[in-house]
């Protein structure tokens, strides 16, 4: 079996889009998860926008990752969050 080769060149800045329930708590929880995995992430790299009806919050988190493994661990924790509807 051949090794999976990533199409991403590491290290790199990598944007992740997160869609979830619109609440201040949700935004802070995503910020906390991000900083836990990537402590040097500036606040300006975490942006959010409400959906048209205000029910959902779309967040774009741009992280500086050194490996696919770092990215996978972060993604896995995000997808376990109960208020997240989608991670892209």
N, CA, C and O of each residue as an XYZ file, in Angstrom:
352
protein
N       0.844     -1.192      0.000
C       0.000      0.000      0.000
C       0.882      1.244      0.000
O       1.790      1.360      0.823
N       0.629      2.146     -0.887
C       1.443      3.355     -1.011
C       1.063      4.363      0.062
O      -0.082      4.414      0.511
N       2.048      5.168      0.466
C       1.785      6.241      1.428
C       0.891      7.277      0.781
O       1.017      7.581     -0.406
N      -0.036      7.827      1.600
C      -0.871      8.908      1.083
C      -0.025     10.167      1.019
O       0.601     10.549      2.008
N      -0.001     10.802     -0.116
C       0.765     12.033     -0.303
C      -0.213     13.208     -0.206
O      -1.219     13.253     -0.914
N       0.092     14.135      0.661
C      -0.759     15.310      0.829
C      -0.571     16.265     -0.347
O       0.531     16.408     -0.875
N      -1.652     16.908     -0.744
C      -1.589     17.926     -1.785
C      -1.203     19.286     -1.198
O      -0.967     20.249     -1.927
N      -1.146     19.340      0.118
C      -0.811     20.574      0.820
C       0.682     20.558      1.133
O       1.218     19.552      1.598
N       1.339     21.671      0.875
C       2.754     21.784      1.230
C       2.859     22.403      2.614
O       2.354     23.500      2.852
N       3.508     21.707      3.512
C       3.670     22.172      4.894
C       5.080     22.694      5.087
O       6.004     22.235      4.416
N       5.265     23.649      5.993
C       4.254     24.374      6.764
C       3.508     25.382      5.887
O       4.006     25.808      4.845
N       2.307     25.751      6.329
C       1.517     26.707      5.560
C       0.412     27.322      6.409
O       0.055     26.804      7.468
N      -0.120     28.437      5.920
C      -1.343     29.000      6.491
C      -2.490     28.254      5.824
O      -2.508     28.100      4.602
N      -3.443     27.792      6.621
C      -4.527     26.976      6.087
C      -5.859     27.466      6.644
O      -6.067     27.434      7.857
N      -6.771     27.922      5.773
C      -8.082     28.390      6.255
C      -9.062     27.220      6.429
O      -9.137     26.324      5.589
N      -9.796     27.252      7.520
C     -10.825     26.250      7.782
C     -12.126     27.005      8.031
O     -12.166     27.940      8.831
N     -13.180     26.599      7.348
C     -14.493     27.224      7.528
C     -15.303     26.341      8.470
O     -15.385     25.126      8.293
N     -15.898     26.978      9.471
C     -16.671     26.270     10.494
C     -18.048     26.916     10.559
O     -18.162     28.131     10.723
N     -19.086     26.107     10.431
C     -20.455     26.626     10.498
C     -21.144     25.972     11.685
O     -21.136     24.750     11.833
N     -21.740     26.809     12.527
C     -22.403     26.277     13.710
C     -23.471     27.217     14.219
O     -23.808     28.220     13.590
N     -23.993     26.857     15.383
C     -25.040     27.632     16.041
C     -24.534     29.039     16.358
O     -23.408     29.206     16.827
N     -25.359     30.039     16.104
C     -24.965     31.427     16.339
C     -25.127     31.779     17.813
O     -26.234     32.028     18.290
N     -24.002     31.795     18.526
C     -24.015     32.244     19.915
C     -22.615     32.722     20.278
O     -21.622     32.305     19.682
N     -22.562     33.597     21.258
C     -21.261     34.094     21.715
C     -20.452     32.932     22.290
O     -19.235     32.876     22.114
N     -21.114     32.019     22.966
C     -20.424     30.868     23.557
C     -19.786     30.016     22.464
O     -18.657     29.552     22.626
N     -20.480     29.807     21.372
C     -19.956     29.000     20.269
C     -18.679     29.637     19.713
O     -17.666     28.959     19.541
N     -18.732     30.918     19.441
C     -17.569     31.620     18.893
C     -16.375     31.513     19.840
O     -15.251     31.279     19.396
N     -16.612     31.681     21.132
C     -15.525     31.594     22.112
C     -14.980     30.172     22.223
O     -13.775     29.985     22.392
N     -15.852     29.171     22.130
C     -15.403     27.779     22.201
C     -14.527     27.426     20.999
O     -13.526     26.724     21.145
N     -14.896     27.906     19.824
C     -14.086     27.655     18.626
C     -12.744     28.367     18.755
O     -11.706     27.817     18.387
N     -12.767     29.575     19.270
C     -11.522     30.325     19.503
C     -10.626     29.550     20.484
O      -9.419     29.441     20.268
N     -11.211     29.020     21.548
C     -10.442     28.276     22.551
C      -9.835     26.996     21.964
O      -8.678     26.677     22.239
N     -10.606     26.272     21.164
C     -10.089     25.056     20.519
C      -8.933     25.423     19.580
O      -7.915     24.732     19.534
N      -9.102     26.510     18.841
C      -8.063     26.952     17.905
C      -6.775     27.282     18.644
O      -5.700     26.823     18.255
N      -6.874     28.068     19.697
C      -5.692     28.501     20.446
C      -5.052     27.319     21.190
O      -3.839     27.300     21.397
N      -5.851     26.357     21.582
C      -5.313     25.148     22.228
C      -4.352     24.427     21.276
O      -3.280     23.982     21.686
N      -4.740     24.317     20.018
C      -3.921     23.595     19.033
C      -2.868     24.486     18.373
O      -1.782     24.025     18.022
N      -3.202     25.755     18.212
C      -2.316     26.698     17.523
C      -2.248     27.987     18.347
O      -2.901     28.975     18.011
N      -1.455     27.975     19.428
C      -1.435     29.090     20.390
C      -1.034     30.441     19.806
O      -1.392     31.478     20.365
N      -0.309     30.453     18.710
C       0.155     31.722     18.141
C      -0.825     32.334     17.145
O      -0.480     33.296     16.458
N      -2.045     31.792     17.052
C      -3.027     32.301     16.098
C      -3.520     33.684     16.527
O      -4.118     33.825     17.594
N      -3.271     34.711     15.695
C      -3.759     36.061     16.042
C      -5.289     36.131     15.958
O      -5.904     35.411     15.172
N      -5.889     36.991     16.762
C      -7.345     37.169     16.722
C      -7.835     37.535     15.327
O      -8.939     37.158     14.933
N      -7.017     38.267     14.584
C      -7.422     38.689     13.237
C      -7.521     37.515     12.259
O      -8.065     37.673     11.166
N      -7.002     36.336     12.638
C      -7.079     35.136     11.793
C      -8.324     34.306     12.108
O      -8.519     33.225     11.552
N      -9.162     34.827     13.008
C     -10.412     34.151     13.364
C     -11.533     35.151     13.101
O     -11.739     36.082     13.879
N     -12.254     34.953     12.003
C     -13.319     35.885     11.643
C     -14.660     35.146     11.590
O     -14.718     33.953     11.293
N     -15.718     35.874     11.880
C     -17.039     35.251     11.872
C     -18.059     36.142     11.194
O     -17.913     37.363     11.132
N     -19.094     35.497     10.690
C     -20.170     36.205     10.006
C     -21.475     35.460     10.260
O     -21.542     34.238     10.129
N     -22.510     36.212     10.624
C     -23.822     35.611     10.860
C     -24.489     35.252      9.544
O     -24.263     35.894      8.518
N     -25.319     34.209      9.591
C     -26.125     33.868      8.418
C     -27.191     34.941      8.222
O     -27.410     35.772      9.104
N     -27.841     34.923      7.086
C     -28.833     35.944      6.749
C     -29.928     36.069      7.810
O     -30.320     37.179      8.171
N     -30.418     34.936      8.305
C     -31.483     34.953      9.323
C     -30.933     34.984     10.748
O     -31.699     35.075     11.708
N     -29.616     34.909     10.886
C     -29.008     35.001     12.211
C     -28.992     33.709     13.004
O     -28.617     33.713     14.176
N     -29.392     32.600     12.390
C     -29.426     31.327     13.117
C     -28.062     30.661     13.236
O     -27.798     29.925     14.187
N     -27.199     30.928     12.259
C     -25.906     30.254     12.201
C     -24.773     31.268     12.171
O     -24.952     32.429     11.805
N     -23.608     30.789     12.567
C     -22.411     31.600     12.530
C     -21.395     30.866     11.663
O     -21.077     29.703     11.911
N     -20.892     31.554     10.647
C     -19.841     30.992      9.799
C     -18.530     31.612     10.254
O     -18.375     32.833     10.249
N     -17.592     30.766     10.645
C     -16.294     31.246     11.101
C     -15.220     30.742     10.148
O     -15.257     29.593      9.708
N     -14.279     31.595      9.839
C     -13.112     31.172      9.083
C     -11.914     31.355      9.997
O     -11.616     32.457     10.456
N     -11.238     30.247     10.246
C     -10.065     30.229     11.103
C      -8.871     29.906     10.214
O      -8.831     28.846      9.587
N      -7.907     30.804     10.156
C      -6.698     30.548      9.371
C      -5.579     30.200     10.341
O      -5.158     31.022     11.155
N      -5.111     28.969     10.236
C      -4.085     28.472     11.145
C      -2.763     28.330     10.413
O      -2.726     28.197      9.190
N      -1.696     28.358     11.165
C      -0.380     28.067     10.600
C      -0.028     26.668     11.079
O       0.273     26.458     12.254
N      -0.071     25.722     10.160
C       0.154     24.328     10.519
C       1.449     23.806      9.906
O       1.841     24.186      8.803
N       2.087     22.937     10.650
C       3.370     22.387     10.206
C       3.244     20.998      9.595
O       4.182     20.510      8.965
N       2.078     20.351      9.778
C       1.947     18.985      9.274
C       0.485     18.589      9.080
O      -0.424     19.217      9.623
N       0.285     17.546      8.302
C      -1.049     16.988      8.103
C      -1.592     16.462      9.427
O      -2.787     16.567      9.704
N      -0.715     15.903     10.231
C      -1.123     15.355     11.523
C      -1.705     16.441     12.432
O      -2.742     16.230     13.060
N      -1.044     17.600     12.503
C      -1.568     18.729     13.291
C      -2.955     19.130     12.804
O      -3.865     19.367     13.599
N      -3.096     19.199     11.501
C      -4.361     19.578     10.878
C      -5.454     18.559     11.203
O      -6.581     18.930     11.532
N      -5.114     17.285     11.108
C      -6.078     16.212     11.374
C      -6.560     16.222     12.817
O      -7.752     16.046     13.072
N      -5.648     16.424     13.766
C      -6.016     16.439     15.188
C      -6.954     17.613     15.476
O      -7.933     17.464     16.207
N      -6.657     18.768     14.907
C      -7.499     19.957     15.064
C      -8.885     19.709     14.469
O      -9.901     19.965     15.114
N      -8.914     19.217     13.256
C     -10.170     18.927     12.552
C     -11.021     17.938     13.354
O     -12.232     18.112     13.482
N     -10.381     16.910     13.885
C     -11.092     15.894     14.660
C     -11.764     16.501     15.893
O     -12.917     16.187     16.190
N     -11.049     17.366     16.607
C     -11.648     17.999     17.783
C     -12.800     18.912     17.382
O     -13.833     18.939     18.052
N     -12.632     19.658     16.299
C     -13.709     20.532     15.839
C     -14.967     19.732     15.516
O     -16.065     20.126     15.908
N     -14.822     18.627     14.813
C     -15.997     17.861     14.375
C     -16.716     17.184     15.540
O     -17.844     16.720     15.372
N     -16.097     17.116     16.706
C     -16.749     16.531     17.889
C     -17.626     17.553     18.623
O     -18.444     17.177     19.463
N     -17.460     18.835     18.310
C     -18.217     19.887     18.996
C     -19.704     19.752     18.649
O     -20.057     19.678     17.472
N     -20.574     19.718     19.660
C     -22.005     19.477     19.394
C     -22.728     20.570     18.613
O     -23.745     20.291     17.977
N     -22.230     21.814     18.644
C     -22.920     22.904     17.947
C     -22.430     23.128     16.524
O     -22.958     23.987     15.817
N     -21.430     22.371     16.097
C     -20.913     22.534     14.743
C     -21.773     21.748     13.772
O     -22.064     20.570     13.983
N     -22.169     22.417     12.710
C     -22.968     21.774     11.665
C     -22.079     21.272     10.520
O     -22.376     20.256      9.892
N     -20.970     22.009     10.256
C     -20.111     21.661      9.126
C     -18.715     22.253      9.327
O     -18.555     23.358      9.846
N     -17.702     21.477      8.894
C     -16.316     21.966      8.890
C     -15.775     21.718      7.498
O     -15.793     20.585      7.017
N     -15.296     22.759      6.850
C     -14.751     22.638      5.486
C     -13.300     23.072      5.469
O     -12.660     23.044      4.418
